[in-house]
Amino acid sequence: MKKISFIAITLLIIAGCKNETKQATNETEIPKKDSSVVKAPVAENVTAENKEIPTLKECTEKTVDYGSEQECIFPKSTMEEVYQKTIKEKEVEKAELLLAELPKQSTEKEINQDGLDIINYKVSSNKIEIEFIFAGGVTTLELEQKGENVKRTIIHSAD
């Protein structure tokens, strides 16, 4: 009886180890922010008025002098959808202080709160540049409509 119990326990342990190995190989490695260039297609959902639109987001990140830059392409999207997604997912610091809707003309919003002085919106056809002017640097959010796609660039710069 002891031999049968020992064999059963050994088989359970071996089976458990094999399952842990399979789970470990199915996990994906998350790239570090300070890596030189990272390409990672990520499937995401965008919610707009109770309908989900699956989008594929392909991003590259790189470190530049005194800062970093992240560039993402959102296929079959509009600048307004990407703007709302950026606010909802807090892709930039202080995203909650952005205007509720993408402005149609250039404007400036004084904040003077938690180190953020001004949010500056520069609007042109098919492109908007939003600058978060902090006491210690600038974060720039650029949205550019390129056909059916939107290119979003986030640049973190020190003063």
C-alpha positions as CSV (number, residue, x, y, z in Angstrom):
1,M,0.0,0.0,0.0
2,K,2.9,2.4,0.8
3,K,4.4,1.8,-2.6
4,I,1.2,2.6,-4.4
5,S,0.8,5.8,-2.4
6,F,4.4,6.8,-3.1
7,I,4.0,6.2,-6.8
8,A,0.7,8.1,-6.9
9,I,2.2,11.1,-5.1
10,T,5.3,11.0,-7.3
11,L,3.1,11.0,-10.5
12,L,1.1,14.0,-9.2
13,I,4.3,16.0,-8.5
14,I,5.7,15.2,-11.9
15,A,2.4,16.2,-13.6
16,G,2.3,19.4,-11.6
17,C,5.8,20.3,-12.7
18,K,5.0,19.7,-16.3
19,N,1.9,22.1,-16.1
20,E,4.0,24.8,-14.5
21,T,6.6,24.5,-17.3
22,K,3.9,24.8,-20.0
23,Q,2.5,27.9,-18.3
24,A,5.9,29.5,-18.0
25,T,6.5,29.0,-21.8
26,N,3.2,30.6,-22.7
27,E,3.9,33.8,-20.8
28,T,5.3,36.7,-22.9
29,E,8.2,38.8,-21.8
30,I,7.4,42.5,-21.3
31,P,10.1,44.7,-22.8
32,K,11.8,47.3,-20.6
33,K,11.1,51.0,-21.2
34,D,14.7,51.9,-21.5
35,S,15.4,49.4,-24.3
36,S,16.7,50.9,-27.5
37,V,13.9,49.8,-29.9
38,V,10.9,47.6,-29.1
39,K,8.3,46.4,-31.6
40,A,5.3,44.8,-30.1
41,P,2.0,44.3,-31.9
42,V,-0.7,44.3,-29.2
43,A,-4.4,43.5,-29.8
44,E,-6.6,45.9,-27.9
45,N,-10.3,46.9,-27.7
46,V,-11.6,50.5,-28.2
47,T,-15.0,51.2,-26.8
48,A,-17.0,53.9,-28.6
49,E,-20.7,54.2,-27.8
50,N,-21.2,50.6,-26.7
51,K,-19.5,49.0,-29.6
52,E,-16.1,47.4,-29.4
53,I,-13.7,47.9,-32.3
54,P,-10.7,45.5,-32.2
55,T,-7.6,47.4,-33.1
56,L,-4.0,46.4,-33.5
57,K,-1.5,48.7,-32.0
58,E,2.2,48.5,-33.1
59,C,4.6,50.5,-31.0
60,T,8.3,51.3,-31.1
61,E,10.1,52.8,-28.1
62,K,13.5,54.4,-28.2
63,T,15.7,56.5,-25.9
64,V,16.7,59.9,-27.2
65,D,18.9,62.6,-25.7
66,Y,17.4,63.6,-22.3
67,G,14.2,61.7,-22.8
68,S,12.3,58.9,-24.5
69,E,10.0,58.5,-27.5
70,Q,7.2,56.1,-28.1
71,E,5.5,55.8,-31.5
72,C,2.4,53.7,-32.1
73,I,0.3,53.1,-35.2
74,F,-3.4,52.5,-34.7
75,P,-4.9,51.0,-37.9
76,K,-8.4,51.9,-39.0
77,S,-8.8,54.6,-36.3
78,T,-9.6,58.3,-36.0
79,M,-7.6,60.9,-34.1
80,E,-10.6,61.3,-31.7
81,E,-10.7,57.6,-30.9
82,V,-7.0,57.5,-30.2
83,Y,-7.2,60.7,-28.1
84,Q,-10.0,59.2,-26.0
85,K,-8.1,55.9,-25.6
86,T,-5.0,57.9,-24.5
87,I,-7.1,59.7,-21.8
88,K,-8.9,56.5,-20.7
89,E,-5.8,54.4,-20.4
90,K,-3.7,57.3,-19.0
91,E,-1.0,56.8,-21.6
92,V,0.6,60.1,-20.6
93,E,1.0,61.7,-17.1
94,K,-1.9,64.0,-16.2
95,A,-4.0,62.7,-19.1
96,E,-7.1,63.3,-16.9
97,L,-6.5,67.1,-17.3
98,L,-6.8,67.0,-21.1
99,L,-9.9,68.5,-22.6
100,A,-12.9,66.1,-22.9
101,E,-12.9,66.4,-26.7
102,L,-10.2,67.0,-29.2
103,P,-10.2,70.7,-29.9
104,K,-10.9,72.0,-33.5
105,Q,-8.5,74.9,-33.2
106,S,-5.3,75.7,-31.3
107,T,-5.8,76.6,-27.7
108,E,-3.9,76.8,-24.4
109,K,-5.2,75.6,-21.0
110,E,-3.5,76.9,-17.8
111,I,-3.3,74.3,-15.1
112,N,-0.7,75.3,-12.4
113,Q,-1.2,72.1,-10.5
114,D,1.1,69.4,-9.3
115,G,4.1,70.7,-11.3
116,L,2.1,71.0,-14.5
117,D,1.9,74.6,-15.7
118,I,0.2,74.6,-19.2
119,I,-1.3,72.2,-21.7
120,N,-0.9,73.7,-25.2
121,Y,-2.9,72.4,-28.2
122,K,-1.5,73.1,-31.7
123,V,-4.1,72.0,-34.3
124,S,-3.5,71.7,-38.0
125,S,-5.1,69.6,-40.7
126,N,-4.7,65.9,-40.0
127,K,-2.4,66.6,-37.1
128,I,-2.5,67.8,-33.5
129,E,0.4,68.4,-31.1
130,I,-0.4,68.6,-27.4
131,E,2.4,69.8,-25.1
132,F,2.3,69.3,-21.3
133,I,4.6,71.9,-20.0
134,F,5.9,70.8,-16.5
135,A,8.3,72.6,-14.2
136,G,11.0,70.0,-15.0
137,G,10.3,69.2,-18.7
138,V,7.9,68.8,-21.5
139,T,5.8,65.8,-22.6
140,T,4.5,66.0,-26.2
141,L,1.6,64.0,-27.5
142,E,1.3,64.1,-31.3
143,L,-1.6,62.6,-33.2
144,E,-1.5,62.4,-37.0
145,Q,-4.1,60.9,-39.3
146,K,-2.4,59.0,-42.1
147,G,-5.1,57.6,-44.3
148,E,-7.1,55.1,-42.3
149,N,-4.4,54.9,-39.6
150,V,-3.4,57.2,-36.8
151,K,0.2,57.7,-35.7
152,R,0.6,58.6,-32.0
153,T,3.9,59.8,-30.7
154,I,4.6,60.5,-27.1
155,I,7.9,62.3,-26.4
156,H,9.2,62.9,-22.8
157,S,11.9,65.6,-22.7
158,A,13.8,67.1,-19.9
159,D,14.3,70.9,-19.7
